[in-house]
């Protein structure tokens, strides 16, 4: 047994080494090229090239042999080279096919959804810098009260609200720190310690469903729908999500409270309210104006992406965000989203998406539910962003082939499924942060996450089916 563990550790160490990662990368590219070559006679060269790019991207994203954003840049570069052929090289010319203009593959880098996310990142960055987040969350926790049930509700509500505007990872890290005061007053071994720790990542994930800027799968769904001429504005997304988010939140709260409530009544101490900085009033003013403009974009006609430039300009021009802080934004996430949009666009332009959708059992009455379930299952083991990138383009094509399936049903539904895959500590960064506290085990995540995942699957499917049935999409 020890020899097996030693071999496993050596294998993992080699895989993580520079040579191991290079060999993994070379093998993945070899497999992708081989698949492209073998499928070219049947599919045609443009579709085969795109299939090879898709396979390479899927394997690289799943294995994280190279960073996620690096895979996105590789996708864009490969599409430009093999499908755009900007140099008109004879060896890359495809008889009977005109090259796709390379600008089509560069366009996702400046897609409006990228600008929208940039505005969200800057709002979150400045809010954290001036401690607006800590002030508001500590105030909310005091409002709810200090009995165990109220504290859990306050922690989860605060987490969900911040998860709507700040990245789930940053929200979880902040709330785990803030609830340290409560945990210090709960005896070791009391199950309520698990309730406080588990409630944070699950509430952050639920809050991440609420707005277009709260998680990458949301942005990917909106961006890919826009490529098909289907517009989902900021307010529409929130209106669609509000009933589902509230139902999932209440279900999660009562499940965690039922499983981990303290055996005896527990009264917790108040959390300190941090002083509100003067600069925080300006930040809150900009935040409020931005959100109001986002929610009313259908009235005033200014797109949400253009509105997102307002906080960008206000905070950079006034010095609230300096060059160093601007450089520290999560640019890698923006390029991951751009890579997903480019992948979906390439599949659409070459027709690969319809080829793959045509291979699915379209005659099955449960094809949509099966697609939802498969997305959630794979999202448990891969990053939610990767899962959304791989499945949403094919789901949109599937919706185009099925006369009774709404495109929004598929795209937004899969975004929800990808973001709701939280059954393991490795499923999401928030789960990993909570697991690292040592308060919860893999079994705690699995039993709670699997039950919530199944409930989310059927609640989402049923709710979206009703929206389609009554023509409310």
Secondary structure in CASP SS format (residue, H / E / C, confidence):
PFRMAT SS
TARGET T0000
AUTHOR 0000-0000-0000
METHOD secondary structure of the structure
MODEL  1
X C 1.00
X H 1.00
X H 1.00
X H 1.00
X H 1.00
X H 1.00
X H 1.00
X H 1.00
X H 1.00
X H 1.00
X H 1.00
X H 1.00
X H 1.00
X H 1.00
X H 1.00
X H 1.00
X C 1.00
X H 1.00
X H 1.00
X H 1.00
X H 1.00
X H 1.00
X H 1.00
X H 1.00
X H 1.00
X H 1.00
X H 1.00
X H 1.00
X H 1.00
X H 1.00
X H 1.00
X H 1.00
X H 1.00
X H 1.00
X H 1.00
X H 1.00
X H 1.00
X H 1.00
X H 1.00
X H 1.00
X H 1.00
X H 1.00
X H 1.00
X C 1.00
X H 1.00
X H 1.00
X H 1.00
X H 1.00
X H 1.00
X H 1.00
X H 1.00
X H 1.00
X H 1.00
X H 1.00
X H 1.00
X H 1.00
X H 1.00
X H 1.00
X H 1.00
X H 1.00
X H 1.00
X H 1.00
X H 1.00
X C 1.00
X C 1.00
X C 1.00
X C 1.00
X H 1.00
X H 1.00
X H 1.00
X H 1.00
X H 1.00
X H 1.00
X H 1.00
X H 1.00
X H 1.00
X H 1.00
X H 1.00
X H 1.00
X H 1.00
X H 1.00
X H 1.00
X H 1.00
X H 1.00
X C 1.00
X C 1.00
X C 1.00
X C 1.00
X C 1.00
X H 1.00
X H 1.00
X H 1.00
X C 1.00
X C 1.00
X C 1.00
X C 1.00
X C 1.00
X C 1.00
X C 1.00
X C 1.00
X C 1.00
X C 1.00
X H 1.00
X H 1.00
X H 1.00
X H 1.00
X H 1.00
X H 1.00
X H 1.00
X H 1.00
X C 1.00
X H 1.00
X H 1.00
X H 1.00
X H 1.00
X H 1.00
X H 1.00
X H 1.00
X H 1.00
X H 1.00
X H 1.00
X H 1.00
X H 1.00
X H 1.00
X H 1.00
X H 1.00
X H 1.00
X H 1.00
X H 1.00
X C 1.00
X C 1.00
X H 1.00
X H 1.00
X H 1.00
X H 1.00
X H 1.00
X H 1.00
X H 1.00
X H 1.00
X H 1.00
X H 1.00
X H 1.00
X H 1.00
X H 1.00
X C 1.00
X C 1.00
X E 1.00
X H 1.00
X H 1.00
X H 1.00
X H 1.00
X H 1.00
X H 1.00
X H 1.00
X H 1.00
X H 1.00
X H 1.00
X H 1.00
X H 1.00
X H 1.00
X H 1.00
X H 1.00
X H 1.00
X C 1.00
X C 1.00
X C 1.00
X C 1.00
X H 1.00
X H 1.00
X H 1.00
X H 1.00
X H 1.00
X H 1.00
X H 1.00
X H 1.00
X H 1.00
X H 1.00
X H 1.00
X C 1.00
X H 1.00
X H 1.00
X H 1.00
X H 1.00
X C 1.00
X C 1.00
X C 1.00
X C 1.00
X C 1.00
X C 1.00
X C 1.00
X C 1.00
X H 1.00
X H 1.00
X H 1.00
X H 1.00
X H 1.00
X H 1.00
X H 1.00
X H 1.00
X H 1.00
X H 1.00
X H 1.00
X H 1.00
X H 1.00
X H 1.00
X H 1.00
X H 1.00
X C 1.00
X C 1.00
X C 1.00
X C 1.00
X C 1.00
X C 1.00
X C 1.00
X C 1.00
X H 1.00
X H 1.00
X H 1.00
X H 1.00
X H 1.00
X H 1.00
X H 1.00
X H 1.00
X H 1.00
X H 1.00
X H 1.00
X H 1.00
X C 1.00
X C 1.00
X C 1.00
X C 1.00
X C 1.00
X C 1.00
X H 1.00
X H 1.00
X H 1.00
X H 1.00
X H 1.00
X H 1.00
X H 1.00
X H 1.00
X H 1.00
X H 1.00
X H 1.00
X H 1.00
X H 1.00
X H 1.00
X H 1.00
X H 1.00
X H 1.00
X H 1.00
X H 1.00
X H 1.00
X H 1.00
X H 1.00
X H 1.00
X H 1.00
X H 1.00
X H 1.00
X H 1.00
X C 1.00
X C 1.00
X C 1.00
X C 1.00
X C 1.00
X C 1.00
X E 1.00
X C 1.00
X C 1.00
X C 1.00
X C 1.00
X C 1.00
X C 1.00
X C 1.00
X C 1.00
X C 1.00
X C 1.00
X H 1.00
X H 1.00
X H 1.00
X H 1.00
X H 1.00
X H 1.00
X H 1.00
X H 1.00
X H 1.00
X H 1.00
X H 1.00
X H 1.00
X H 1.00
X H 1.00
X H 1.00
X H 1.00
X H 1.00
X H 1.00
X C 1.00
X H 1.00
X H 1.00
X H 1.00
X H 1.00
X C 1.00
X C 1.00
X C 1.00
X H 1.00
X H 1.00
X H 1.00
X H 1.00
X H 1.00
X H 1.00
X H 1.00
X H 1.00
X H 1.00
X H 1.00
X H 1.00
X H 1.00
X H 1.00
X H 1.00
X C 1.00
X C 1.00
X C 1.00
X C 1.00
X C 1.00
X H 1.00
X H 1.00
X H 1.00
X H 1.00
X H 1.00
X C 1.00
X C 1.00
X C 1.00
X H 1.00
X H 1.00
X H 1.00
X H 1.00
X H 1.00
X H 1.00
X H 1.00
X H 1.00
X H 1.00
X H 1.00
X H 1.00
X H 1.00
X H 1.00
X H 1.00
X H 1.00
X H 1.00
X H 1.00
X H 1.00
X H 1.00
X H 1.00
X C 1.00
X H 1.00
X H 1.00
X H 1.00
X H 1.00
X H 1.00
X H 1.00
X H 1.00
X H 1.00
X C 1.00
X C 1.00
X C 1.00
X C 1.00
X C 1.00
X C 1.00
X C 1.00
X H 1.00
X H 1.00
X H 1.00
X H 1.00
X H 1.00
X H 1.00
X H 1.00
X H 1.00
X H 1.00
X H 1.00
X H 1.00
X H 1.00
X H 1.00
X H 1.00
X H 1.00
X C 1.00
X C 1.00
X H 1.00
X H 1.00
X H 1.00
X H 1.00
X H 1.00
X H 1.00
X H 1.00
X H 1.00
X H 1.00
X H 1.00
X H 1.00
X H 1.00
X H 1.00
X H 1.00
X H 1.00
X H 1.00
X H 1.00
X H 1.00
X C 1.00
X C 1.00
X C 1.00
X C 1.00
X C 1.00
X H 1.00
X H 1.00
X H 1.00
X H 1.00
X H 1.00
X H 1.00
X H 1.00
X H 1.00
X H 1.00
X H 1.00
X H 1.00
X H 1.00
X H 1.00
X C 1.00
X C 1.00
X C 1.00
X C 1.00
X C 1.00
X C 1.00
X C 1.00
X C 1.00
X C 1.00
X H 1.00
X H 1.00
X H 1.00
X H 1.00
X H 1.00
X H 1.00
X H 1.00
X H 1.00
X C 1.00
X C 1.00
X C 1.00
X C 1.00
X C 1.00
X H 1.00
X H 1.00
X H 1.00
X H 1.00
X H 1.00
X H 1.00
X H 1.00
X H 1.00
X H 1.00
X H 1.00
X H 1.00
X H 1.00
X H 1.00
X H 1.00
X H 1.00
X H 1.00
X H 1.00
X H 1.00
X H 1.00
X H 1.00
X H 1.00
X H 1.00
X H 1.00
X H 1.00
X H 1.00
X H 1.00
X H 1.00
X H 1.00
X C 1.00
X C 1.00
X C 1.00
X C 1.00
END
